[in-house]
Amino acid sequence: MTLRFTAFTLFPNFFSAHLQEGVFSRGIKQNLLAFDTVNPRDFAEDERRKVDGHPVGGGDGMVLLPDVCARALDSVVSPETVVIHVSPGGKVFNNIWARTLAENTNHIVFLCGRYAGFDERFVQSRAHHEFSIGDFVLSGGEPAALCMMDAMARFVPGVLGNAQSALADSFEDGLLEAPQYTHPIEFNGQIVPKVLLSGHHAEIARYRRQEQIRRTALQRPDLIHRQWDSLTRAEQKQVESLWKSGSGSQSPRSLSR
Ligand SMILES: C[S@@+](CC[C@H](N)C(=O)[O-])C[C@H]1O[C@@H](n2cnc3c(N)ncnc32)[C@H](O)[C@@H]1O
C-alpha cells in the first residue's frame, strides 16, 4: 500500500530537495510513498489571484481566505483523506501519532499556513487534527509538515532499510535512546564504555537500559513520569538518586564558557 502525502501550500517548491534525498526518495521510488501538492493560489478567482485578506476586527498580518482554501482542498480530498492543520496552536506531534497515522491512513493532507494563518471556519470545518512541532513560531507550515511526513514515512513497512534499527530509537519504549559510539575506541582522550567492548550481550543490554533511564531522567523528566509504573523498583531508585544529586547530565557543553 502507498501512503500518499499532499502538501496544501503556497510554496510547492519548498519540498523538492527532501523528495530527492535519503529515506523519503527511496520510499517514493519503491511506490511505498507518494507526494503531491495543491496550491490555493490556483483556486483564486480574481485577477490578482488573491489568497488572503485583512483580519476582521483589526490586527496585523493577513489571513488565508476560507472560500479559496476550501475550493483548493476539495479538489484533492476523498472520504479516506485525513486532513492535518499544521499549527503552533495544535497538540505537539509525537512518534505515537506518527505510527498511528502511518499505519491507518493512505492519504494525508497537510494544511501549511502562511502569514497569520487560516480562517478559523475553514480549519474547523475541514481539518481532522491540528498538530504543532513545538513551542516556537515558524514563518510557514511547510517545515513542520516535512518533519511530520518524515516521521510517518519511517513507519511505512519497507521504507527503512533496517526496520529493526527503528525499534531501538528514542520514544519507541517511551524513553530516549542510549548514547551511541563507533570507532576509534579512543577519541579526544575519551574511551568508549568498556562494557560495550565485552561482547557480553546481556551486560550490554543492561548497560544500555540504565543509560536510557539516566538520559531520560536528566533530559526529559516528563517522559520518565509517564513511564514511571513500567520501571522496575531498582530503576525508580536510580531515577530518584539522579534527581536528588542532579549529576551526570548528558547535556551538550554550555555555550556560555
Ligand atoms: C507565522 S505562523 C502563524 C502563527 C499564528 N498567527 C499563531 O500565532 O498561532 C504561519 C504558519 O506557520 C505554521 N507554523 C508556525 N509555527 C508552527 C509550529 N510550531 N508547528 C506547526 N506549524 C507551525 C502554521 O501553519 C502557521 O499557520
The ligand as a Gaussian input file, in Angstrom:
#p B3LYP/6-31G(d) Opt

LIG

0 1
 C        3.578000      32.918000      11.253000
 S        2.765000      31.402000      11.529000
 C        1.208000      31.936000      12.135000
 C        1.185000      31.919000      13.637000
 C       -0.194000      32.187000      14.206000
 N       -0.613000      33.529000      13.967000
 C       -0.146000      31.944000      15.711000
 O        0.323000      32.801000      16.452000
 O       -0.542000      30.847000      16.143000
 C        2.380000      30.850000       9.900000
 C        2.135000      29.364000       9.789000
 O        3.296000      28.641000      10.169000
 C        2.912000      27.356000      10.648000
 N        3.562000      27.154000      11.959000
 C        4.204000      28.084000      12.684000
 N        4.728000      27.577000      13.810000
 C        4.424000      26.271000      13.806000
 C        4.669000      25.195000      14.712000
 N        5.334000      25.372000      15.838000
 N        4.187000      23.974000      14.392000
 C        3.497000      23.785000      13.259000
 N        3.224000      24.766000      12.366000
 C        3.685000      25.992000      12.627000
 C        1.393000      27.312000      10.699000
 O        0.920000      26.609000       9.568000
 C        1.033000      28.791000      10.625000
 O       -0.233000      28.999000      10.048000

